[in-house]
Structure formats: structure tokens, C-alpha cells
Amino acid sequence: MKIGVLLHGNGVYDGTEIHEAVLTLLALAEVGAETVCIAPDVDQYHAINHLTGEEMPETRNVLVESARIARGNIRNLATLTADELDGLVMPGGFGTAKNITKWAFEGPQGAILEPVKQFILDLISLKKPIVALCMSPTTLAKALEGSGISATLTVGSDREESPYEISGIAAGITSLGHHAEMKTVREISVDRENKIISAPCYMMEASILDVRDNIRAAIDEMVVVLREE
């Protein structure tokens, strides 16, 4: 298995959620997958001081920052085609909603980077499985907007504690023509028709152990889907 891992910066508030990215790489290694970290070569929307939460007066590059997580072993998205991969995992963090889409600022009406959208559509067309974690299902929902594909996705559950407005984000996904499932951090959502797996991870109040188990469950389901091919 050769699985892409789409990164979008380095740090939960302005890029990729680092725990989720590392636990994804660990889970993929545990199931014997070869991983290819990828990121778009674009500027971040902004840089956040993760100690204070304040914006910093500097510009950072998504590919360069993502390379920190990948230990330098990363591909520019522009150099990769969907047929090189057997599947894709999209860790969360607010970089997905700030650097890839503008969901964090404009909701479901916000734009998405066209190269990311096309890459996701190519994967779907080739029937390659996609795992979307945490906030990344919003990016997947935006990429599929207008494609005629109605996906089943989750960003968490409004039945348990969350730092975020799960019902509002779910409503945004629904507004784009998709079905938003309520799932806890102990559950995953599986859209068998479209080969899409999503998991809430840190969208819910969760420990690193909860998130590790949630990601591993999603990766295990991806393996099941690949073996069915």
C-alpha cells in the first residue's frame, strides 16, 4: 500500500494537528503501508503563536512548515498524481480550514485551493479510499461540491463534549449536499459507496489515547476497503 498523507502546515491553530499527523504515520507504518507526505506550496493564511494564541507578524509557507512533520521527506502536491497512490489520509488541524479552504472564516461558502480539489476528485474518480480526520471532512465536502457525489462524513457528535460547534459545522457539510453523521471519538463514519472514512479525533474532548485509537480504527477500515478491491 502506498498512502498519501496530506499536510497543511505545522501546528493545530494554523496548520496540521501534529498529534493526528504523527499518529496517522504510526498507524500506517503499523499496517505495513508506505507513506508519502504531501502539501501544497502556498503561503499560510497566518502564523499563530501556539503559546499565547496571538497572530504573529510573519509569513510561513505550508510546504516548508509541513516538512517539519515529515522530517523533510515530503512532496509538493503539484508534483504528484492520484494514480501514484492507493489511498489518502487527511489529518486535521485548522490549516485545512485556513490554508486549503477558507471554512474557518467564511464557512462552507469559502474557496478551496483548486489543486487540492482536483487531486481529491481524481482520487474519488479512481475509487481510491480517503480517510478524513478531525476538521478535514469539511475540506473533503468542499472538494466534492458540485461533483454530483453526496458523501457521508462526520466531524464529531453534539451528544458529547466538544470544544467546537459540531452541529453548526455539520450543518455546513449538509448545505454542500452531503450527509453529516454524529459520531463520538470512539466511532468512525464509513461511506462504503464512495470509499470515504472519517473520524472526529480532536474535534471532540479527547485524550491522545482516544485519538490514537480513533485514527487506528480509521486506518484499519481503509485496509479493509483496499483488500476488497
C-alpha positions in Angstrom: 0.0 0.0 0.0 1.2 3.5 -0.9 -0.8 6.0 1.1 -0.6 9.8 0.8 -0.8 12.0 3.9 -2.0 15.5 3.1 -0.4 18.1 5.4 -1.2 21.8 5.6 1.3 23.4 7.9 2.7 22.6 11.3 0.5 23.2 14.4 -3.1 22.9 15.3 -4.1 26.6 15.2 -2.6 27.5 11.8 -1.6 24.1 10.2 -1.7 20.4 10.7 -2.6 18.9 14.1 0.7 17.4 15.0 -0.6 14.5 17.2 -3.0 13.5 14.4 -0.3 13.6 11.8 2.2 11.6 13.8 -0.4 9.1 14.9 -1.5 8.7 11.3 2.1 8.0 10.2 2.4 5.5 13.1 -0.8 3.7 12.2 0.1 3.5 8.6 3.5 2.0 9.4 1.9 -0.5 11.7 -0.3 -1.8 8.9 2.7 -2.0 6.6 1.9 0.9 4.3 4.4 3.1 2.5 3.6 6.7 3.2 4.1 9.8 1.0 3.7 13.1 2.8 2.4 15.8 0.6 1.5 19.5 0.9 0.7 22.4 -1.4 3.4 25.0 -2.0 1.4 28.1 -0.8 1.6 30.7 1.9 -0.2 30.0 5.2 -3.2 32.3 5.9 -1.4 33.4 9.0 1.0 32.2 11.7 -0.2 31.7 15.3 1.8 31.8 18.5 0.7 28.5 20.0 1.7 29.6 23.5 -0.4 32.8 23.5 -2.9 32.2 20.7 -1.9 35.5 19.2 -1.2 36.1 15.5 2.5 36.7 14.7 3.7 39.3 12.1 5.3 36.8 9.7 4.6 34.8 6.6 5.1 31.0 6.6 4.9 28.5 3.7 2.6 25.5 4.0 5.1 23.1 2.3 8.1 24.3 4.3 6.2 24.0 7.6 4.7 20.6 6.7 8.2 19.4 6.0 8.9 19.7 9.8 6.4 17.0 10.5 7.6 14.8 7.6 11.3 15.2 8.7 12.0 16.8 5.3 10.7 13.8 3.3 7.7 15.5 1.6 6.4 16.0 -1.9 4.9 19.2 -3.4 1.3 18.3 -4.3 1.9 19.8 -7.7 4.4 17.0 -8.5 2.1 14.1 -7.6 -0.7 12.5 -9.5 -3.6 10.5 -7.9 -2.6 7.3 -9.7 0.6 7.1 -7.8 -1.3 6.4 -4.6 -3.5 3.6 -3.3 -5.3 6.0 -0.9 -5.1 9.3 1.0 -5.3 10.3 4.7 -6.1 13.9 5.6 -5.1 14.7 9.3 -6.9 17.6 10.9 -5.9 20.9 12.4 -7.2 24.3 11.4 -4.7 24.6 8.5 -7.2 22.5 6.5 -9.8 25.2 7.1 -7.4 28.2 6.7 -4.8 27.2 4.2 -6.6 24.7 2.0 -10.1 26.1 2.3 -11.4 29.3 4.0 -14.0 27.4 6.0 -12.7 28.9 9.3 -13.5 32.4 8.1 -16.3 32.0 5.5 -17.9 28.7 6.4 -19.0 26.3 3.5 -19.1 29.3 1.1 -15.3 29.7 1.4 -13.0 28.9 -1.5 -10.8 25.7 -1.8 -7.4 25.5 -3.4 -8.1 24.2 -6.8 -5.1 21.8 -7.0 -6.3 20.1 -3.7 -9.8 19.9 -5.0 -8.7 18.3 -8.3 -6.4 15.9 -6.5 -9.3 14.7 -4.3 -11.7 14.4 -7.3 -9.0 12.4 -9.1 -8.7 10.0 -6.2 -12.5 9.6 -6.0 -12.7 9.0 -9.7 -10.1 6.3 -9.4 -12.0 4.8 -6.5 -9.1 5.2 -4.1 -10.1 5.3 -0.4 -9.8 8.6 1.5 -9.6 8.9 5.3 -10.5 12.4 6.6 -9.8 13.2 10.3 -11.0 15.9 12.6 -11.8 19.1 10.6 -10.6 17.6 7.3 -14.1 16.3 6.3 -15.0 19.9 5.7 -12.3 20.1 3.1 -13.5 16.8 1.5 -17.1 18.2 1.5 -15.9 21.3 -0.2 -13.8 19.4 -2.8 -16.9 17.3 -3.7 -19.2 20.3 -4.0 -20.9 20.3 -7.4 -19.4 16.9 -8.4 -22.7 15.1 -8.1 -21.2 13.0 -5.3 -23.1 13.1 -1.9 -20.7 11.8 0.8 -21.4 10.6 4.3 -19.0 12.4 6.7 -18.5 13.1 10.4 -16.9 15.9 12.3 -18.0 14.6 15.7 -21.1 14.4 17.8 -23.2 17.0 19.5 -24.1 14.4 22.2 -20.8 14.6 23.9 -18.4 17.4 24.9 -16.5 19.3 22.2 -14.5 22.5 22.0 -16.3 23.3 18.8 -19.8 23.9 17.4 -20.3 20.4 16.0 -23.9 20.9 15.0 -23.0 24.1 13.1 -20.1 22.5 11.2 -22.3 19.5 10.4 -24.9 21.8 9.1 -22.3 23.4 6.8 -21.4 20.0 5.4 -25.1 19.3 4.8 -25.5 22.6 3.0 -23.0 21.3 0.4 -25.1 18.3 -0.4 -23.6 15.7 2.0 -24.9 13.7 4.9 -23.3 14.6 8.3 -23.3 11.7 10.8 -22.9 12.3 14.5 -20.0 10.1 15.7 -18.1 10.2 19.0 -14.3 9.9 19.3 -14.9 6.1 19.9 -16.5 5.8 16.5 -15.8 6.3 12.8 -18.0 7.0 9.8 -17.8 4.7 6.8 -19.2 5.7 3.4 -18.7 2.4 1.5 -20.1 3.7 -1.8 -17.6 6.5 -2.0 -14.8 4.8 -0.1 -14.6 7.6 2.4 -13.8 7.1 6.1 -13.9 9.9 8.6 -13.2 10.1 12.3 -13.7 13.0 14.8 -10.4 12.9 16.7 -9.7 16.2 18.4 -13.0 17.7 17.3 -14.2 16.1 20.5 -12.9 16.4 24.0 -10.4 13.6 23.8 -7.1 12.3 25.2 -4.2 11.4 22.9 -5.0 7.8 23.6 -8.6 8.4 22.4 -7.3 10.0 19.3 -4.7 7.3 18.7 -7.5 4.6 18.8 -9.8 6.6 16.6 -7.1 7.1 13.9 -6.1 3.4 14.1 -9.8 2.4 13.6 -10.0 4.6 10.5 -6.7 3.2 9.1 -7.8 -0.4 9.8 -11.0 0.3 7.8 -9.0 1.8 5.0 -7.1 -1.5 4.8 -10.4 -3.4 4.7 -11.5 -1.3 1.8 -8.2 -1.8 -0.1 -8.4 -5.6 0.4 -11.9 -5.6 -1.1 -10.7 -4.1 -4.4 
